[in-house]
Amino acid sequence: MKRWPGLLLGARARLRWVHLILGGALLMPYLMLTQVVVGAAAGGGNVFASLPLTLLSYAASLPLIAVTGLVGLVRPLSATAARVMTGVPGDRLADGPARSWGARWRASAWWTLHLGIGALISGMSLAVPPLGVVLVVMPFSGALRASEWGAGWFSAGAEPYVSPLIGVGVLLALAAVCAGAGALLARLAPVLLGPTAADRLAAAEERAADLAVRNRLARELHDAVGHALSAVTLQAGAARRVLDRDPEFVREALAAIEDTTRRTVGELDAVLGLLRDGDPARAEAMPAPTLAGDLDGLLARTRAGGTVLTSEQDPGPAGDWSQLPAIASREAYRIVQEGLSNALRHGAGPITLLIRVHTSDGHRELEITMTNPPAPSPPAPDAAAPRTTGGRGLRGAAERAALLGGRVEAGPHAGSWRLRAVLPLGGGAGPARAGAR
């Protein structure tokens, strides 16, 4: 019994009543149009003064409402109103415009029900409360008892409490009808405004695209920060070892550390900002280092830590890395960066890097080959030793190559550790493989 007052007069019931009144207001333009047509067909009579003609105009407006409900934007507008005002969980309602005709017809049915039932509730809300109030106060007003309203209740000796009871009953009946109509629309909303299979597929594709962008940003973050930490650690260690006997080398190492950290902080800030905003378009447009503009600086910073690095570059007939496709230049830079990070963390001795563009089987390819001697077997684990990334970078390099239809091979080769990546510049596909190191 305690639930009934809340169901009839609670906050949710009141909000659903407002939703119905909104539907009645939206029906008025349709009703005014059909009243003009019905009035002309009835010989120019006053439609407002005739209840049958008014009901006929109301019935004639429903097909017109159903036709306009087929417009694609009706569903998102209706779903938003239903989500806010009927208490239906948001995930049970579709967000975007109706794409299929089935979804449009269901949205049209909802639009017709909302406006049609809302108009009836609006009319009752205007007419019934005054009647109920008159019946409640009638025993206390001589003017009302003497009027035609009171003749039927008091001229025949009726009890004075009968009229107030009927008035309260009329008001409660109105509240029950409004609550029932609101509950009916709330139950029908997921059926008529819920997502279709195409909507769910589109939402899944959108989520997949968002995850792909976030994975790309995570790779950018891993590669930039991982390489910076490896390079800075080696540069600082090399500077510390020759601090007293080679001030010029120390000065170069500190300058390289400053440049590396400044660049990495900028990249870190950009990536974190994009992750925070969650804007895929901005993420795709995020500037990234390339072979043409940033490779020489990357190699110089690596050498500044005392690492012996031999580089051979052959851009092919173009003679310039700037002629590469932008995405290939960007992903190739990150693969080189990850290869250097891997060699600095786990290798020993000089690094040999070969980057060239050549033709294989009629297709132009960019080939990256990096070799360095493997590190000796590590001693017993030291709690103070830095932790490695467990091969995530090499998996990321393989993913980058796979995006372009290329492949990555990483592992022991002829007594050295070799990273080899092949990126097609004119199409083609290949498997992506990477060994953890």
Phi, psi and omega in degrees: 000328181293339183281336187297316178301321179293321180294326183272322189233007181291176183299318181294319179297320179293320180293322177293326176296317177299322177299319178292319178298322176299319175299319177296322178294322179291336179284338188303317178300321177296318182295319179296323179293313181290331177294325176297316181293315180294321178297319178294321179291333181271011177088022177082016179290165179280105183295324183295333182274356183240117179296317178300318180292325177295316178294325177294320177296320178298315180295323181289337181283338184295315176298323178296320176297318181297322180294314180292337178290350178282350178296136187301326184284351180297322184294310179297324178295315179294320181295321178297314179296318180293322180296321184279324194250346180251350179083014178282131178304140185298327183287351179267359180241147179284154181259314188271177178298154178291128183263323183259161179291329176298315178295324179293320180293322177294319177296324177296319177298317178297314181302317180293317179295315182300310182288320181294309179293323179299323178295318178296316180295321179298316179297318178294323180293335177277326188266321189287314181304315176301320178298314180297320180295318178299316180294325181289318185269355185303317180297341184260005182231116179294325180296320178291322179295327181279345181280177180294339176293324185264352184297320183288340185262330189240342181289334180263015178079026180293150179296143184291339182277351183295314182299312178298322179297318179294322179297315178296320179297321179297317180294319177294322178297320177298315179298320180293318179296317180296316179295319179295318179295319177296318179294324178297314179295322178296325179287326182277342185302311179296331181287317186265335182244006182287162181291142175272177177299322178295322178295317180295321178295318179296320178294320178295320178296322178296318177296320179296319178297320179294319178294324179297318178296317180294323176296321178296316179296323177296321177295318178300316181295315180298314184293316183293310184289319180299315180295318182298316180295318179296313182295315182295320179299313179293319180296317179294319179295318179295319179295321180296323183291330182246021185304320185274336187247351180218073181300327181295318177295320179299318180297317178295321179294318179294322177296320178294320178298316180298315181295317181297312182293323180296314179296320183290321177298320177298314178296319180298316180297319180295316182293316179296324176297319178292321177296324180290319182286327181065033181259106182300323182297317178293324180295319180293329182271003183297128178295143181222152179294151182228168176299319186294319188258343191229353184295315183299320178295321178298315180293322180295318179294326178293317179292333182295341177274006180093002179283132176279117184230119177255124185238134174234124183238131179225092181288000180086198183301332181295329178073009185203133179294340181294345179278353178289153170302143187302316183292324178293319179296321181291312182291325178296320178301315181294324178294317176298317181298316179293321178298318177295318178300317180297318180292322180292323183282320192242350185260180177213141178090186186291157179246134176246126183237129176235123176234123183211155173252126180217172181252129179225123180056036177083002180243140175282136181225148171257120182248131178241122178232127180226126180232150174199152179296141177289154177288152176295164180304133184289150174288187178302147182305137178246127183298334182272353183286146179292149180273149179267174184271356176070026176086005180297323181296319179292325175295321177296321177297320178296322178294320179297315179296320181296328178300331180262006183079020181256196183211159177227135174236131180220130179163181179298142180204114176054044177082359178236172172262130183234136170246123180230126179234138177235122182241114178295137176254354180225031180104184181104166180213157179197165180288159178243123181226144177210136177258136177288145184230000000 
